[in-house]
Amino acid sequence: MDIFDKCYNSEIVQLAKSLMKNGLYPYFKTFESGQDPEVTVDGKKLIMMGSNNYLGLTSDWRLKASAIRAVQKYGVGCVGSRFLNGTLDIHVKLEEEIAEFIGKEKALLFSTGMQTNFGIISALVGRNEYIILDEYDHASIYDGCRLSFGKMIKFKHNDMDDLERVLKSIGYEKAKLIIVDGVFSMEGDIANLPEIVKLAKKYNSRVMVDDAHGLGVMGKGGRGTCDHFGLTDEVDIIMGTFSKSLASIGGFVAADEDVIFYLKHLSRILIFTASPSPSNVASVRSALKVIKAHPGRIKRLWKNTKKMKDGLRTLGFDTGKSATPIIPVIIGEDEKAFQMCKILYEYGIFATPIVSPATPPGRALMRVSVMATHTDEQLDKVLEAFEIAGRELGVIDTNRPWIKKRRFNYNVFDMKQLRNWMGKLWR
Ligand SMILES: Cc1ncc(COP(=O)(O)O)c(C=O)c1O
């Protein structure tokens, strides 16, 4: 046996190589531009429908100017942990601003959102304590649980009966923490927080919400999913990332002062890593200011979301239970999602296929995410491309006279046939 055997033989490696061989590999695309509504990949201009840049702030001049000023003042890195030499005055200011924005007593910064989940869960949940997860929670929550000594139990996605079953089975006395995504990252649906909070009270559990995708999108002025439900006080811990609406990198946890003080002194993930760089921190502070001063940006995001969702549904696509700018377009089999991605790419659209095991088998999807800065013209082009691709792959079945229905019996990985067909399509 060789420890490297898996590098040669694993199923994922084989699939990735087969996709590459057939020109269907959609991952690690190299961008030659910023993450704007229009991006450049391999010299080709594409409409970006696969980013988390919901508010379109990554190229905003105010954020850029703040980052540049921070580099001039503090240099390019902190070369140390928050615990020792790596705490700048702007880290502390951002923590105060985040706590105020979210509506909690205190906040604490981490270097990424993933590390935030690792850092909270591993420090907080000990032996003989329980973590209760929605099965669709983000991977960083699962991995955070693996780093803790607690016992992890899953409940069925957003199924409150199943959550109650799990809580009952653990019992009232045991220490426990329910952790859910506020907005689920793959299908854009929202956690049933009112019921979760009720059940938590009934069974003596604490609640934590990962609001990576709710921040800047949901609630009053983008204050997130807990604010949307008016439950900021009832949810014990709110975490978020800076890598989505806030257009940078880093993460935070917001909670009561005692919890933050504890995490500050016991979270190994905080203590044994370098602190977020000055330019990141400064750009996040600037993003918060822009969000507060220009609420119209969030309105535009929702207007674009409605246009895209209505358009896809009218075309006959299944967009699941999405209630946010993350719109899953359900395709079915994994292979079809890869084909869809390729066709959209050829048509000038960047969107990401999500396949099993990230989705249940047979529920592969294209994850479409809308930005406040998309134009109507761009969204119309995206809808047109989805219509063509959806019809050709048999995902939707509309009969428009201007595209004759063709039946191409092509092999899933036969790119020559696919290109041939694409060529005919564009003529
Ligand atoms: C729900 C959720 N939580 C946490 C993370 C991790 O955030 P980051 O990319 O900032 O590490 C992500 C990232 O995709 C996410 O979707």
PDBQT file of the ligand as one rigid body, heavy atoms in Angstrom, charges set to zero:
ROOT
HETATM    1  C1  LIG A 501     -22.311  29.580   4.616  1.00  0.00    +0.000 C 
HETATM    2  C2  LIG A 501     -20.831  29.814   4.549  1.00  0.00    +0.000 A 
HETATM    3  N1  LIG A 501     -20.130  29.880   5.685  1.00  0.00    +0.000 NA
HETATM    4  C3  LIG A 501     -18.793  30.066   5.685  1.00  0.00    +0.000 A 
HETATM    5  C4  LIG A 501     -18.093  30.204   4.502  1.00  0.00    +0.000 A 
HETATM    6  C5  LIG A 501     -16.622  30.409   4.533  1.00  0.00    +0.000 C 
HETATM    7  O1  LIG A 501     -16.325  31.733   4.242  1.00  0.00    +0.000 OA
HETATM    8  P1  LIG A 501     -14.922  32.231   3.692  1.00  0.00    +0.000 P 
HETATM    9  O2  LIG A 501     -14.939  32.045   2.216  1.00  0.00    +0.000 OA
HETATM   10  O3  LIG A 501     -14.911  33.656   4.077  1.00  0.00    +0.000 OA
HETATM   11  O4  LIG A 501     -13.864  31.439   4.344  1.00  0.00    +0.000 OA
HETATM   12  C6  LIG A 501     -18.782  30.168   3.300  1.00  0.00    +0.000 A 
HETATM   13  C7  LIG A 501     -18.046  30.313   2.037  1.00  0.00    +0.000 C 
HETATM   14  O5  LIG A 501     -18.418  29.951   0.989  1.00  0.00    +0.000 OA
HETATM   15  C8  LIG A 501     -20.185  29.954   3.311  1.00  0.00    +0.000 A 
HETATM   16  O6  LIG A 501     -20.878  29.876   2.180  1.00  0.00    +0.000 OA
ENDROOT
TORSDOF 0
